[in-house]
Amino acid sequence: MSSVTPTADPSASSTARAFYDHSTMDAFYYQIWGGSDIHIGIYPTPTTAIGTAAQLTVEKMAAQLASTDHPLTSSSRVLDLGAGYGGTARWLAKTYGCKVTCLNLSAVQNERNKARTKEAGLEDLVEVIEGSFEELPAEVLDKAPYDVVWSLDSFLHAGNLEVLVGEIEKVVVRENGRVVFTDLMAAKGAVEKQPDLMREMGERLHLRDWRTLELYKGAFEKKGFRDLGYWDGVDHFEMHYRRVGEELEKKRGELGDVDESVIEKQAVGMRNWVKATGEGCVDWGVFCFGR
């Protein structure tokens, strides 16, 4: 029986690129989320600043790597998939002295990343490449292997999970390579429990489908990765979107020339995330896999 080789879905990449390159979405993420990161944060208190919380997630991931007896060092080579504005890459480079390759779809975010990396004097350690993690460009492949593949709340945009994991498998080192990432997921049974709510949230993010904790673990284990632990951070999920919603209302009049209909859609989306969390429909946390 012949097997069918999974292929990347180019429409998923083009959809994600258009979403993040939209001027209103850039204003929303850059001004509301702090300008360095656009991922979910860890909140010690209900009033923790979004940028501070986002940084705590990065530090949690670094600690997760260290707990596997392979901490980041100055000799580590990191591939950051879906690097956004590059805040994580700059922190890793500055903190550990390691080299970080940023791969990201959005040209708008990449230009901001390059500018801030130059301002920080980290151009020798942080490189920014435009492209899709479902079809890694030659510039990324030529620098392989990487000690660590890193990602924050980006893999949900992949059109084909099997293809994504296959691309990661190509470039991470064969012995003691690590993959550490976070992502927004549906809780088990959530799509059946709240089909309208989950569909509305998925459409806001232009998702093909919802992934689950079990799907991610199964996809990586199928490629020979070992599960090195999962940190459950869903308790911070509701607080994050509540804080983003609060910040949006506070700064809504300061966003400049934006499409108000798009901003209103984001405000509704923040409320829906809070609702979905309260009803046990979402998961979020830190995955760590090894070779």
Rosetta silent file (secondary structure, phi, psi, omega in degrees, C-alpha in Angstrom):
SEQUENCE: MSSVTPTADPSASSTARAFYDHSTMDAFYYQIWGGSDIHIGIYPTPTTAIGTAAQLTVEKMAAQLASTDHPLTSSSRVLDLGAGYGGTARWLAKTYGCKVTCLNLSAVQNERNKARTKEAGLEDLVEVIEGSFEELPAEVLDKAPYDVVWSLDSFLHAGNLEVLVGEIEKVVVRENGRVVFTDLMAAKGAVEKQPDLMREMGERLHLRDWRTLELYKGAFEKKGFRDLGYWDGVDHFEMHYRRVGEELEKKRGELGDVDESVIEKQAVGMRNWVKATGEGCVDWGVFCFGR
SCORE:     score description
SCORE:     0.000 S_00000001
   1 L     0.000  128.090 -179.768    0.000    0.000    0.000 S_00000001
   2 L   -78.432  146.287  178.573    1.466    3.370   -0.979 S_00000001
   3 L  -101.847  153.537  179.633    1.666    6.131    1.603 S_00000001
   4 L  -103.416  123.369  179.405    0.792    9.743    1.007 S_00000001
   5 L   -76.754  124.316  179.480    3.414   12.286    2.041 S_00000001
   6 L   -64.492  144.302 -179.537    1.794   15.143    3.968 S_00000001
   7 L  -123.156  155.641  178.801    2.254   18.548    2.393 S_00000001
   8 L   -68.786  151.195  176.318    2.199   22.089    3.732 S_00000001
   9 L  -101.587   99.548 -175.842   -0.933   24.150    3.302 S_00000001
  10 H   -63.019  -24.934 -179.992    0.292   27.419    1.733 S_00000001
  11 H   -68.365  -29.432  177.945   -3.073   29.084    2.318 S_00000001
  12 H   -65.502  -41.585  179.128   -2.591   28.762    6.087 S_00000001
  13 H   -66.623  -44.214 -178.700    0.675   30.703    5.865 S_00000001
  14 H   -66.419  -34.730  177.767   -0.752   33.405    3.601 S_00000001
  15 H   -66.589  -45.059  179.323   -3.777   33.800    5.881 S_00000001
  16 H   -64.423  -40.647  179.158   -1.598   34.159    8.984 S_00000001
  17 H   -61.305  -46.598 -179.653    0.702   36.629    7.192 S_00000001
  18 H   -63.340  -36.775  179.965   -2.231   38.821    6.127 S_00000001
  19 H   -62.925  -49.300 -174.992   -3.661   38.721    9.662 S_00000001
  20 H   -81.335  -22.488  178.088   -0.465   39.910   11.377 S_00000001
  21 H   -84.019  -11.020  178.524    0.594   42.359    8.654 S_00000001
  22 L   -59.571  131.462 -173.962   -2.734   44.210    8.841 S_00000001
  23 H   -59.556  -36.150  179.597   -1.960   47.723   10.117 S_00000001
  24 H   -70.337  -39.850  178.488   -4.719   47.618   12.737 S_00000001
  25 H   -67.209  -36.191  176.825   -3.586   44.227   14.072 S_00000001
  26 H   -63.355  -42.940  178.199   -0.003   45.484   14.234 S_00000001
  27 H   -62.112  -41.834 -179.846   -1.169   48.512   16.242 S_00000001
  28 H   -61.620  -51.982 -176.873   -3.174   46.219   18.537 S_00000001
  29 H   -70.423  -41.075 -174.807   -0.322   43.812   19.240 S_00000001
  30 H   -71.348  -41.168 -174.854    2.469   46.385   19.356 S_00000001
  31 H   -91.160  -31.321 -177.664    0.743   48.949   21.572 S_00000001
  32 H   -88.627  -38.400 -175.671   -1.518   46.782   23.740 S_00000001
  33 L   -89.421   -2.296  172.373    0.714   43.754   24.257 S_00000001
  34 L   111.041  -12.371  173.238    3.844   45.757   25.043 S_00000001
  35 L    87.192   -6.540  178.666    5.797   45.900   21.781 S_00000001
  36 L  -115.343  -37.520 -176.102    8.226   43.044   22.452 S_00000001
  37 L  -134.847  155.794  176.239    6.098   39.913   22.678 S_00000001
  38 L  -134.096   42.921  178.839    2.658   38.784   21.578 S_00000001
  39 L  -120.828  171.733 -178.263    2.201   35.627   23.615 S_00000001
  40 L   -71.809  141.508 -176.730    0.283   34.663   26.747 S_00000001
  41 L  -105.499  171.999  174.543    1.844   35.630   30.057 S_00000001
  42 L  -107.730  127.268 -169.770    2.150   34.245   33.567 S_00000001
  43 L  -114.754  103.531  175.602    0.441   36.461   36.144 S_00000001
  44 L   -64.850  -31.040  179.801    1.598   36.433   39.784 S_00000001
  45 L  -137.536  160.634  179.140   -1.105   39.038   40.519 S_00000001
  46 L   -65.473  -14.871 -178.068   -4.250   40.289   38.723 S_00000001
  47 L  -107.977    6.893  178.530   -2.534   43.623   38.066 S_00000001
  48 L   -56.987  135.388  179.340    0.753   42.319   36.652 S_00000001
  49 L   -64.095  145.902 -177.347    1.674   44.232   33.488 S_00000001
  50 H   -58.288  -44.737  179.897    1.179   42.310   30.240 S_00000001
  51 H   -62.528  -39.388  177.730    4.818   42.764   29.217 S_00000001
  52 H   -64.691  -43.644  179.884    6.059   41.545   32.600 S_00000001
  53 H   -63.761  -40.300  178.588    3.791   38.503   32.435 S_00000001
  54 H   -62.121  -40.623  178.674    4.981   37.688   28.913 S_00000001
  55 H   -64.441  -35.705  178.819    8.587   37.786   30.091 S_00000001
  56 H   -64.960  -31.032  175.647    7.759   35.381   32.928 S_00000001
  57 H   -65.781  -43.456  178.481    6.538   32.870   30.327 S_00000001
  58 H   -60.035  -44.750  179.920    9.892   33.079   28.538 S_00000001
  59 H   -65.775  -35.144  176.787   11.730   32.529   31.804 S_00000001
  60 H   -63.308  -41.278  179.423    9.468   29.577   32.625 S_00000001
  61 H   -65.607  -40.908  177.953   10.361   27.965   29.295 S_00000001
  62 H   -63.109  -39.280  177.649   14.076   28.477   29.899 S_00000001
  63 H   -66.910  -35.743  177.651   13.674   26.875   33.330 S_00000001
  64 H   -62.060  -41.312  176.728   11.803   23.971   31.727 S_00000001
  65 H   -63.456  -45.147 -179.052   14.804   23.382   29.463 S_00000001
  66 H   -60.469  -32.575 -178.455   17.206   23.578   32.412 S_00000001
  67 L   -69.683  -14.347  178.271   15.151   20.960   34.266 S_00000001
  68 L   -94.049   12.544  179.528   15.959   18.446   31.495 S_00000001
  69 L    69.259   18.765  175.350   19.701   18.751   32.258 S_00000001
  70 L  -135.168   69.236 -179.542   20.302   20.672   29.047 S_00000001
  71 L   -69.553  160.622  175.353   20.146   24.358   29.986 S_00000001
  72 L   -68.757  142.019  177.198   20.808   27.114   27.484 S_00000001
  73 L  -138.344  179.157  179.685   24.437   28.251   27.259 S_00000001
  74 L   -66.497  -17.977  178.803   26.518   30.585   25.110 S_00000001
  75 L   -92.717   -3.666 -179.299   27.149   27.690   22.712 S_00000001
  76 L   -69.724  144.016  173.749   23.440   26.939   22.211 S_00000001
  77 E  -118.241  119.654 -172.005   21.900   27.551   18.805 S_00000001
  78 E  -114.295  137.147  172.835   18.202   28.365   18.991 S_00000001
  79 E  -111.619  114.513 -178.319   15.566   28.474   16.244 S_00000001
  80 E   -99.180  108.636 -176.673   12.605   30.657   17.275 S_00000001
  81 E   -92.959  123.570 -174.995    9.587   29.768   15.132 S_00000001
  82 L    74.566   52.106 -167.696    6.962   32.505   14.857 S_00000001
  83 L   -74.824   -9.951  177.297    9.306   34.974   16.540 S_00000001
  84 L    58.861 -131.070 -178.747    7.004   38.006   16.314 S_00000001
  85 L   -82.393   -0.446  172.349    8.690   41.233   17.418 S_00000001
  86 L    84.504    9.998 -179.167   11.736   39.301   18.646 S_00000001
  87 H   -59.652  -41.094  179.336   11.531   40.092   22.349 S_00000001
  88 H   -64.581  -46.647 -178.642   12.196   36.482   23.304 S_00000001
  89 H   -59.781  -42.404 -179.649   15.159   36.132   20.938 S_00000001
  90 H   -66.421  -38.616  179.162   16.793   39.295   22.278 S_00000001
  91 H   -66.042  -43.112  178.990   16.330   38.171   25.881 S_00000001
  92 H   -61.458  -45.000 -179.434   17.817   34.739   25.139 S_00000001
  93 H   -64.278  -44.125 -178.150   20.790   36.287   23.335 S_00000001
  94 H   -70.045  -38.630 -175.503   21.407   38.870   26.039 S_00000001
  95 H   -76.990  -42.599 -173.753   20.921   36.461   28.947 S_00000001
  96 H  -109.341  -12.920 -176.463   22.806   33.412   27.668 S_00000001
  97 L    73.574   16.654 -177.806   24.962   34.796   24.856 S_00000001
  98 L   -87.278  160.156  176.881   23.465   32.198   22.509 S_00000001
  99 E   -89.102  134.947 -177.981   22.750   32.638   18.805 S_00000001
 100 E  -126.296  127.852  173.309   19.074   32.844   17.852 S_00000001
 101 E  -102.338  119.531  179.237   17.570   32.521   14.398 S_00000001
 102 E   -94.950  124.328  172.621   14.117   34.115   14.204 S_00000001
 103 E  -114.808  126.877 -175.237   11.731   32.742   11.582 S_00000001
 104 E  -153.213  143.798 -177.902    8.523   34.689   11.137 S_00000001
 105 L   -75.653  -36.906 -169.569    5.888   35.218    8.445 S_00000001
 106 L   -78.475  117.706  177.487    5.055   38.851    9.081 S_00000001
 107 H   -65.052  -36.243 -179.950    7.184   41.383    7.211 S_00000001
 108 H   -63.419  -48.813  179.139    5.857   44.156    9.470 S_00000001
 109 H   -65.139  -38.147 -179.330    6.893   42.328   12.645 S_00000001
 110 H   -63.459  -38.542  177.647   10.238   41.349   11.143 S_00000001
 111 H   -65.501  -40.199  176.826   11.117   44.973   10.393 S_00000001
 112 H   -64.778  -40.516  179.372   10.294   45.935   13.981 S_00000001
 113 H   -61.372  -48.245 -179.630   12.376   42.989   15.198 S_00000001
 114 H   -59.893  -43.221 -178.112   15.387   44.013   13.090 S_00000001
 115 H   -64.775  -44.692 -178.050   15.181   47.622   14.255 S_00000001
 116 H   -72.073  -31.484  176.637   14.934   46.731   17.951 S_00000001
 117 H   -67.378  -39.548  177.138   17.673   44.121   17.654 S_00000001
 118 H   -65.045  -43.201  178.239   19.953   46.728   16.093 S_00000001
 119 H   -59.101  -35.790 -178.299   19.098   49.211   18.858 S_00000001
 120 L   -81.738   -5.793 -179.477   20.017   46.555   21.418 S_00000001
 121 L    69.300   32.113 -175.178   23.351   45.870   19.714 S_00000001
 122 L  -113.714   19.528 -176.747   22.507   42.194   19.269 S_00000001
 123 L   -62.096  -26.651  179.627   22.807   41.861   15.497 S_00000001
 124 L   -74.037  -19.212 -176.870   25.723   39.430   15.842 S_00000001
 125 L  -109.327  -25.625 -176.026   23.563   37.052   17.872 S_00000001
 126 E  -116.953  122.222  177.910   20.026   37.485   16.497 S_00000001
 127 E  -114.543  141.315 -178.180   19.154   36.891   12.855 S_00000001
 128 E  -117.092  122.900 -178.551   15.691   37.538   11.383 S_00000001
 129 E  -125.166  135.860  178.196   14.412   35.463    8.449 S_00000001
 130 E   -90.935  132.037  179.104   11.036   35.735    6.747 S_00000001
 131 L   164.832 -179.974 -175.794    9.279   32.462    6.007 S_00000001
 132 E  -104.877  141.146  177.295    6.942   29.673    7.084 S_00000001
 133 L   -80.874   -2.806  172.275    7.655   26.982    9.658 S_00000001
 134 L   -88.909  -11.797  177.506    5.676   24.539    7.512 S_00000001
 135 E  -149.271   80.004 -172.019    8.238   24.943    4.732 S_00000001
 136 L   -58.870  128.882 -179.560   11.523   26.011    6.275 S_00000001
 137 L   -69.995  160.734 -177.410   13.510   28.271    3.931 S_00000001
 138 H   -56.376  -35.923 -179.607   17.018   27.380    2.784 S_00000001
 139 H   -59.507  -33.056  178.111   18.499   30.064    5.065 S_00000001
 140 H   -79.938  -44.849 -178.111   17.148   28.144    8.070 S_00000001
 141 H   -62.948  -37.404 -177.607   17.990   24.671    6.769 S_00000001
 142 L   -65.317  -23.238 -178.420   21.565   25.685    5.927 S_00000001
 143 L   -94.015   -4.011 -179.811   22.212   26.624    9.554 S_00000001
 144 L   -67.672  154.262    6.982   20.865   23.353   10.965 S_00000001
 145 L   -90.252  159.742  178.057   21.130   21.569   13.261 S_00000001
 146 E  -108.181  143.395  177.715   19.796   23.641   16.153 S_00000001
 147 L   -71.430  -34.902 -176.885   20.130   22.670   19.803 S_00000001
 148 E  -137.120  131.064  166.827   16.715   24.091   20.639 S_00000001
 149 E  -104.616  126.840 -169.959   13.587   24.775   18.609 S_00000001
 150 E  -125.641  143.787  175.673   11.498   27.336   20.476 S_00000001
 151 E  -160.138  146.333 -179.884    8.033   28.782   19.843 S_00000001
 152 E  -125.748  110.644  171.903    5.406   30.808   21.659 S_00000001
 153 L    51.030   41.876 -177.694    1.699   30.519   20.771 S_00000001
 154 L  -120.241  -29.571 -172.035    2.385   30.182   17.043 S_00000001
 155 H   -65.115  -19.903  177.874    1.907   26.562   16.026 S_00000001
 156 H   -59.825  -20.607 -179.685   -1.896   26.897   16.027 S_00000001
 157 H   -83.839   -7.280  178.992   -1.487   28.699   12.687 S_00000001
 158 L   -68.154  132.169  179.830    0.093   25.659   11.015 S_00000001
 159 L   -73.524  -27.095 -176.805   -2.204   24.207    8.385 S_00000001
 160 L  -138.582  109.977 -176.307   -0.810   20.690    8.829 S_00000001
 161 H   -64.136  -38.487 -179.476    0.540   19.559   12.199 S_00000001
 162 H   -63.075  -39.841  177.942    2.300   16.507   10.751 S_00000001
 163 H   -65.001  -45.175  179.545    4.182   18.710    8.287 S_00000001
 164 H   -56.214  -50.249 -178.161    5.170   21.153   11.048 S_00000001
 165 H   -65.931  -33.720  176.487    6.607   18.425   13.273 S_00000001
 166 H   -64.020  -38.928  177.412    8.378   16.926   10.261 S_00000001
 167 H   -66.705  -39.869  177.553   10.087   20.248    9.545 S_00000001
 168 H   -64.052  -42.149 -179.126   11.181   20.526   13.185 S_00000001
 169 H   -60.138  -29.774  179.336   12.492   16.962   13.082 S_00000001
 170 H   -66.262  -32.919 -165.776   14.722   17.932   10.137 S_00000001
 171 H  -113.492   -9.979 -179.884   16.595   20.666   11.959 S_00000001
 172 E   -87.903  144.466 -175.074   16.905   19.831   15.657 S_00000001
 173 L   -58.897  146.029 -173.059   20.080   18.008   16.730 S_00000001
 174 L   -69.927  -33.368 -177.557   19.788   14.223   16.817 S_00000001
 175 L  -112.783  116.708  177.753   21.231   13.751   20.297 S_00000001
 176 L    68.371   19.467  172.558   19.732   15.728   23.166 S_00000001
 177 L   -66.986  150.266 -176.804   17.967   18.218   20.888 S_00000001
 178 E  -127.697  145.689  172.560   15.093   20.021   22.553 S_00000001
 179 E  -125.361  121.291  179.326   11.755   21.454   21.428 S_00000001
 180 E  -129.918  129.681 -177.267   10.032   23.821   23.830 S_00000001
 181 E  -159.149  161.378  171.309    6.840   25.687   23.021 S_00000001
 182 E  -118.909  158.633  172.841    3.521   27.034   24.210 S_00000001
 183 E  -162.214  155.772  174.727    0.243   27.095   22.337 S_00000001
 184 E   -83.934  130.174 -176.643   -3.442   27.886   22.618 S_00000001
 185 E  -137.173  161.103  170.716   -5.479   24.681   22.468 S_00000001
 186 E   -83.870  138.451  173.114   -8.995   23.381   22.843 S_00000001
 187 L   -68.833  157.126 -178.749   -9.622   21.372   25.981 S_00000001
 188 L   -57.936  124.949  178.323  -10.665   17.786   25.360 S_00000001
 189 L    82.853    0.583 -174.994  -14.298   17.728   24.222 S_00000001
 190 H   -66.679  -38.917 -178.233  -14.588   21.540   24.068 S_00000001
 191 H   -63.663  -35.966  177.566  -15.552   21.708   20.391 S_00000001
 192 H   -76.220  -34.613 -177.527  -18.448   19.345   21.044 S_00000001
 193 H   -72.372  -42.800 -176.977  -19.386   21.074   24.302 S_00000001
 194 L  -132.590   66.974 -174.179  -19.375   24.662   22.971 S_00000001
 195 H   -61.333  -39.987 -177.874  -19.380   24.419   19.153 S_00000001
 196 H   -68.582  -44.959 -179.758  -20.565   27.981   18.468 S_00000001
 197 H   -64.168  -45.471 -178.607  -18.131   29.640   20.871 S_00000001
 198 H   -67.403  -35.216  177.761  -15.161   27.564   19.684 S_00000001
 199 H   -67.061  -41.909  179.755  -16.046   28.195   16.048 S_00000001
 200 H   -63.414  -41.991  179.556  -16.276   31.949   16.623 S_00000001
 201 H   -69.195  -38.122  178.134  -12.889   32.060   18.357 S_00000001
 202 H   -64.946  -38.509  179.230  -11.316   29.886   15.695 S_00000001
 203 H   -67.252  -34.609  178.764  -12.642   32.138   12.941 S_00000001
 204 H   -62.193  -35.060 -179.891  -11.186   35.228   14.653 S_00000001
 205 L   -95.916    2.318  179.703   -7.744   33.623   14.457 S_00000001
 206 L    58.821   44.191 -179.203   -8.435   32.114   11.009 S_00000001
 207 L   -86.348  144.848  174.631   -7.771   28.586   12.277 S_00000001
 208 L   -75.371  -39.766  179.264   -8.393   25.478   10.168 S_00000001
 209 L  -160.366  173.094  177.932   -9.114   23.423   13.273 S_00000001
 210 L   -98.888  135.748  174.533   -8.411   23.266   16.987 S_00000001
 211 L   -94.790  161.200  177.706   -5.486   21.272   18.338 S_00000001
 212 L  -128.431  167.357  176.511   -5.450   19.566   21.730 S_00000001
 213 H   -54.908  -44.288 -177.505   -2.803   18.529   24.249 S_00000001
 214 H   -65.759  -38.702  179.495   -3.210   14.920   23.139 S_00000001
 215 H   -63.420  -43.876  179.555   -2.794   15.778   19.445 S_00000001
 216 H   -63.447  -47.178 -178.859    0.485   17.614   20.065 S_00000001
 217 H   -61.980  -41.722  179.860    1.927   14.851   22.203 S_00000001
 218 H   -64.765  -40.144 -178.385    0.911   12.215   19.682 S_00000001
 219 H   -65.681  -40.628 -179.880    2.383   14.130   16.725 S_00000001
 220 H   -74.795  -39.475  179.704    5.794   14.575   18.369 S_00000001
 221 H   -65.892  -32.924  177.765    5.960   11.055   19.756 S_00000001
 222 H   -62.207  -30.297  179.067    5.152    9.695   16.280 S_00000001
 223 L   -90.843    8.243  175.252    8.335   11.388   15.020 S_00000001
 224 L    91.642    8.757  177.165   10.418    9.813   17.769 S_00000001
 225 L   -80.908  147.561  175.672   10.504   12.684   20.260 S_00000001
 226 E   -95.792  138.216  176.702   10.364   11.952   23.974 S_00000001
 227 E   -77.951  113.350 -177.443    7.880   13.805   26.155 S_00000001
 228 E  -100.588    9.547  175.560   10.023   15.608   28.740 S_00000001
 229 E   126.580  148.941  177.761    7.136   17.196   30.586 S_00000001
 230 E  -130.470  127.701  175.783    4.235   19.576   30.246 S_00000001
 231 E   -98.685  119.439 -177.516    3.600   22.544   32.530 S_00000001
 232 E   -82.784  111.921 -179.210   -0.105   23.324   32.776 S_00000001
 233 L  -114.029   20.148 -174.385   -0.580   27.109   32.711 S_00000001
 234 H   -61.570  -24.455  178.659   -4.267   27.325   31.880 S_00000001
 235 H   -62.502  -22.765  179.907   -4.936   29.151   35.159 S_00000001
 236 H   -90.219  -12.159 -175.384   -3.095   32.150   33.665 S_00000001
 237 H   -62.834  -51.145 -179.174   -5.026   32.060   30.398 S_00000001
 238 H   -61.529  -43.626 -179.570   -8.146   33.801   31.663 S_00000001
 239 H   -62.032  -38.194 -179.431   -6.133   36.453   33.499 S_00000001
 240 H   -61.597  -51.221 -176.847   -4.118   37.194   30.384 S_00000001
 241 H   -72.062  -25.695  172.547   -7.092   37.875   28.169 S_00000001
 242 H   -66.710  -42.561  179.696   -8.819   39.793   30.929 S_00000001
 243 H   -67.551  -39.907  178.245   -5.741   42.036   31.230 S_00000001
 244 H   -64.055  -41.126  177.583   -5.474   42.479   27.450 S_00000001
 245 H   -61.940  -41.944  177.909   -9.148   43.422   27.330 S_00000001
 246 H   -63.210  -43.769 -178.196   -8.659   45.970   30.123 S_00000001
 247 H   -67.136  -35.949  178.507   -5.621   47.464   28.425 S_00000001
 248 H   -63.410  -44.759  179.331   -7.453   47.676   25.106 S_00000001
 249 H   -65.096  -36.231 -179.185  -10.296   49.656   26.638 S_00000001
 250 H   -68.845  -37.977 -173.217   -7.835   51.938   28.417 S_00000001
 251 H  -108.033   10.166 -173.294   -5.753   52.690   25.312 S_00000001
 252 H   -57.034  -37.450 -179.128   -8.370   52.353   22.610 S_00000001
 253 H   -79.216   -2.701 -177.565   -8.306   56.052   21.826 S_00000001
 254 H  -106.487    6.775 -173.935   -4.510   56.069   21.522 S_00000001
 255 L   -81.305   -9.105  178.013   -4.147   53.513   18.735 S_00000001
 256 L    84.050 -147.720 -175.517   -4.125   56.077   15.949 S_00000001
 257 L   -82.730   89.697 -177.277   -5.578   55.497   12.506 S_00000001
 258 L  -125.249  164.114  176.326   -7.073   52.022   12.908 S_00000001
 259 L   -83.172  108.964 -175.307  -10.113   50.133   11.659 S_00000001
 260 H   -63.049  -29.921  179.373  -12.546   50.363   14.563 S_00000001
 261 H   -66.997  -35.071  177.704  -14.504   47.341   13.368 S_00000001
 262 H   -69.938  -41.384  178.369  -11.349   45.239   13.644 S_00000001
 263 H   -63.813  -41.203  178.700  -10.601   46.607   17.108 S_00000001
 264 H   -63.435  -38.134  177.864  -14.149   45.862   18.254 S_00000001
 265 H   -62.139  -37.511  177.574  -13.763   42.321   16.947 S_00000001
 266 H   -67.705  -39.606  178.956  -10.635   41.978   19.099 S_00000001
 267 H   -61.449  -42.852  177.247  -12.495   43.320   22.151 S_00000001
 268 H   -64.344  -40.447  179.090  -15.227   40.712   21.644 S_00000001
 269 H   -60.589  -40.053  178.468  -12.552   38.086   21.170 S_00000001
 270 H   -61.931  -42.359  179.491  -10.947   38.933   24.516 S_00000001
 271 H   -65.662  -36.462  179.645  -14.293   38.505   26.260 S_00000001
 272 H   -68.600  -36.675  176.722  -14.870   35.186   24.499 S_00000001
 273 H   -62.344  -42.653  178.714  -11.481   33.854   25.617 S_00000001
 274 H   -61.719  -44.158  179.278  -12.368   34.723   29.216 S_00000001
 275 H   -62.805  -45.092 -177.979  -15.741   33.012   28.833 S_00000001
 276 H   -63.318  -37.657  178.657  -14.219   29.917   27.228 S_00000001
 277 H   -65.614  -44.012  179.290  -11.671   29.579   30.021 S_00000001
 278 H   -61.052  -27.160 -179.815  -14.365   29.832   32.654 S_00000001
 279 L   -96.922   10.539  175.585  -16.251   27.025   30.954 S_00000001
 280 L    69.646   31.601 -174.524  -13.203   24.776   30.759 S_00000001
 281 L   -97.948   -7.708 -175.528  -12.925   24.935   26.958 S_00000001
 282 E  -127.282  157.446  173.183   -9.251   25.876   26.524 S_00000001
 283 E  -129.168  153.174  173.952   -5.801   24.604   27.421 S_00000001
 284 E  -161.932  140.188  178.978   -2.455   26.385   27.484 S_00000001
 285 E  -179.991 -170.890 -176.985    0.945   25.482   28.834 S_00000001
 286 E  -108.155  119.565  174.093    4.608   24.721   28.143 S_00000001
 287 E   -92.894  148.536  171.499    5.560   21.578   26.193 S_00000001
 288 E  -142.633  123.367  178.382    9.060   20.150   26.212 S_00000001
 289 E  -124.885  154.529 -179.597   10.198   17.309   23.942 S_00000001
 290 E  -138.248  162.569  178.219   13.629   15.793   23.400 S_00000001
 291 L   -92.802    0.000    0.000   15.537   13.535   20.994 S_00000001
